[in-house]
Amino acid sequence: MDRLLMLLPLIPIISGIAAGICLDRRYHKKMAARLRKRYERLPEPLPKVLKHRAGYRVHHRLVVIPTLCGLFLGIFTALLVMRSRRAQQPPGQDAGAEIATQVIPEQIRNMTDTASINQVTESIIANTIPVEPGTAPETFSRTSEEISSGEIDITDRENGESSMEADYSLEFYITEITDELFARMQGRSFKEDCTLPREDLRYLHLLHKNLAGETLEGEMVVNAYIAEDVLEIFKELYKAGYPIERVQLVDDYDASDEMSMRANNSSSFNFRFISYTTKVSKHGLGLAVDINTLYNPYVKQVNGSLSIEPATAEPYTHREEDFPYKIIKGDLCYELFTAHGFEWGGEWNSAKDYQHFELPDDVVEKLYPGMR
């Protein structure tokens, strides 16, 4: 019915054009009859010059006047239709009105800044609430146990939306280390002798896909200096469907690197000193990231024997073979990290650390002189 009403204004417009054409043709027929009567000996068609002399010309006003009348009637009809539809619409049903009246007062109750009120209002109407430092939107709320399981598939959202249909970028965010998160880390990755200030660390929430193509939530703690770069890298990996099996805090493995690597977990910060030195490792500074650790082990010759970390990764030391989750030079993971200024342990000479991406020594020395 609404579509028929919208077509109603076209009727007088089309009628006016048709009337003008009919009048014009009728005028032409009359003029042609007069010419033939006056100049019966002349052949058909009549010469143009003679037509003009006899007053036989197209009178555009015969088309224009009825067409304009039809156009005005069409506009008038359209205004009547719009007024009728507006009168039938229940009050308070304008776009966003219901949401604004119900939700916005609670959000802006204590706000006095106009810019802040406008931002919250627009965000609520767009169904997108800004993420404040140290907080997360309701859609991100998960218990630490749920996240640490690594088995949450967020594709079963409300209304059946998939994560790709939703604005997945909202699932990628950075916060400072909250008290609740610090309680998980203290005595584990953030050890009692940790010399790195808590303020230098950042928490990342992200999405990643496993080998089956499932979308999973992940979390990682890194140094604030690389937080934006690492988050951008994981965004690109997620968009490309690059498989990463698990991204959990190493604290979920009681800060045991061996257990975390055996689970093929990808992580960053875990405070420790380099063996037999007082220098802090790059993981201890949160300036190194390990990806798909089981399938990309650390390998080094020690006293004639091969040292492998994790110990269960021996099958994946044969890099000429093809297997899942393998990182190689030139693949997307390698290209993204190196493009952001990281070095890959798979290109080292004295050892090979295929899972490992870190900032160069000179950059780290500038950031933390004397700690390296």
ChimeraX attribute file (.defattr): number of C-alpha atoms within 10 A of each C-alpha:
attribute: neighborCount
match mode: 1-to-1
recipient: residues
	/A:1	5
	/A:2	8
	/A:3	7
	/A:4	8
	/A:5	16
	/A:6	13
	/A:7	13
	/A:8	14
	/A:9	22
	/A:10	17
	/A:11	14
	/A:12	22
	/A:13	20
	/A:14	15
	/A:15	16
	/A:16	23
	/A:17	20
	/A:18	16
	/A:19	16
	/A:20	21
	/A:21	17
	/A:22	14
	/A:23	16
	/A:24	17
	/A:25	14
	/A:26	12
	/A:27	16
	/A:28	16
	/A:29	13
	/A:30	11
	/A:31	17
	/A:32	17
	/A:33	12
	/A:34	14
	/A:35	18
	/A:36	14
	/A:37	10
	/A:38	11
	/A:39	12
	/A:40	11
	/A:41	8
	/A:42	11
	/A:43	9
	/A:44	8
	/A:45	7
	/A:46	13
	/A:47	10
	/A:48	11
	/A:49	9
	/A:50	12
	/A:51	14
	/A:52	11
	/A:53	9
	/A:54	14
	/A:55	10
	/A:56	19
	/A:57	13
	/A:58	13
	/A:59	12
	/A:60	11
	/A:61	12
	/A:62	18
	/A:63	20
	/A:64	15
	/A:65	15
	/A:66	21
	/A:67	22
	/A:68	16
	/A:69	15
	/A:70	24
	/A:71	21
	/A:72	15
	/A:73	18
	/A:74	22
	/A:75	15
	/A:76	13
	/A:77	20
	/A:78	18
	/A:79	13
	/A:80	14
	/A:81	18
	/A:82	13
	/A:83	11
	/A:84	12
	/A:85	12
	/A:86	11
	/A:87	10
	/A:88	9
	/A:89	10
	/A:90	8
	/A:91	9
	/A:92	10
	/A:93	10
	/A:94	9
	/A:95	9
	/A:96	14
	/A:97	12
	/A:98	13
	/A:99	15
	/A:100	15
	/A:101	11
	/A:102	9
	/A:103	13
	/A:104	18
	/A:105	13
	/A:106	10
	/A:107	12
	/A:108	16
	/A:109	9
	/A:110	9
	/A:111	12
	/A:112	9
	/A:113	9
	/A:114	9
	/A:115	10
	/A:116	11
	/A:117	18
	/A:118	12
	/A:119	12
	/A:120	18
	/A:121	22
	/A:122	15
	/A:123	14
	/A:124	18
	/A:125	17
	/A:126	11
	/A:127	10
	/A:128	14
	/A:129	17
	/A:130	14
	/A:131	13
	/A:132	11
	/A:133	12
	/A:134	14
	/A:135	15
	/A:136	19
	/A:137	13
	/A:138	8
	/A:139	10
	/A:140	13
	/A:141	11
	/A:142	13
	/A:143	8
	/A:144	12
	/A:145	9
	/A:146	12
	/A:147	19
	/A:148	21
	/A:149	14
	/A:150	17
	/A:151	15
	/A:152	16
	/A:153	14
	/A:154	17
	/A:155	16
	/A:156	11
	/A:157	12
	/A:158	8
	/A:159	6
	/A:160	9
	/A:161	12
	/A:162	15
	/A:163	18
	/A:164	11
	/A:165	9
	/A:166	12
	/A:167	10
	/A:168	15
	/A:169	13
	/A:170	17
	/A:171	20
	/A:172	17
	/A:173	20
	/A:174	24
	/A:175	19
	/A:176	19
	/A:177	20
	/A:178	14
	/A:179	10
	/A:180	9
	/A:181	14
	/A:182	15
	/A:183	12
	/A:184	16
	/A:185	21
	/A:186	13
	/A:187	15
	/A:188	19
	/A:189	27
	/A:190	23
	/A:191	16
	/A:192	10
	/A:193	10
	/A:194	18
	/A:195	14
	/A:196	18
	/A:197	9
	/A:198	14
	/A:199	10
	/A:200	14
	/A:201	22
	/A:202	23
	/A:203	21
	/A:204	21
	/A:205	20
	/A:206	23
	/A:207	24
	/A:208	24
	/A:209	22
	/A:210	16
	/A:211	13
	/A:212	8
	/A:213	13
	/A:214	16
	/A:215	22
	/A:216	23
	/A:217	25
	/A:218	28
	/A:219	22
	/A:220	23
	/A:221	27
	/A:222	26
	/A:223	24
	/A:224	19
	/A:225	14
	/A:226	19
	/A:227	22
	/A:228	15
	/A:229	17
	/A:230	20
	/A:231	20
	/A:232	17
	/A:233	19
	/A:234	21
	/A:235	19
	/A:236	16
	/A:237	19
	/A:238	20
	/A:239	15
	/A:240	12
	/A:241	16
	/A:242	19
	/A:243	21
	/A:244	25
	/A:245	24
	/A:246	26
	/A:247	28
	/A:248	22
	/A:249	26
	/A:250	26
	/A:251	21
	/A:252	19
	/A:253	18
	/A:254	15
	/A:255	20
	/A:256	14
	/A:257	19
	/A:258	16
	/A:259	17
	/A:260	24
	/A:261	27
	/A:262	18
	/A:263	16
	/A:264	25
	/A:265	23
	/A:266	25
	/A:267	29
	/A:268	27
	/A:269	27
	/A:270	27
	/A:271	23
	/A:272	20
	/A:273	19
	/A:274	14
	/A:275	9
	/A:276	6
	/A:277	9
	/A:278	12
	/A:279	14
	/A:280	20
	/A:281	20
	/A:282	26
	/A:283	23
	/A:284	24
	/A:285	27
	/A:286	27
	/A:287	23
	/A:288	25
	/A:289	23
	/A:290	24
	/A:291	26
	/A:292	26
	/A:293	31
	/A:294	28
	/A:295	25
	/A:296	28
	/A:297	31
	/A:298	22
	/A:299	21
	/A:300	17
	/A:301	12
	/A:302	10
	/A:303	7
	/A:304	7
	/A:305	8
	/A:306	11
	/A:307	16
	/A:308	19
	/A:309	20
	/A:310	22
	/A:311	15
	/A:312	14
	/A:313	20
	/A:314	17
	/A:315	12
	/A:316	18
	/A:317	16
	/A:318	10
	/A:319	14
	/A:320	7
	/A:321	9
	/A:322	9
	/A:323	12
	/A:324	11
	/A:325	19
	/A:326	20
	/A:327	21
	/A:328	17
	/A:329	12
	/A:330	10
	/A:331	11
	/A:332	16
	/A:333	20
	/A:334	17
	/A:335	15
	/A:336	19
	/A:337	21
	/A:338	16
	/A:339	12
	/A:340	14
	/A:341	15
	/A:342	21
	/A:343	19
	/A:344	25
	/A:345	17
	/A:346	21
	/A:347	13
	/A:348	11
	/A:349	8
	/A:350	8
	/A:351	15
	/A:352	20
	/A:353	20
	/A:354	27
	/A:355	24
	/A:356	25
	/A:357	24
	/A:358	22
	/A:359	20
	/A:360	15
	/A:361	12
	/A:362	10
	/A:363	11
	/A:364	17
	/A:365	12
	/A:366	10
	/A:367	12
	/A:368	12
	/A:369	10
	/A:370	11
	/A:371	16
	/A:372	19
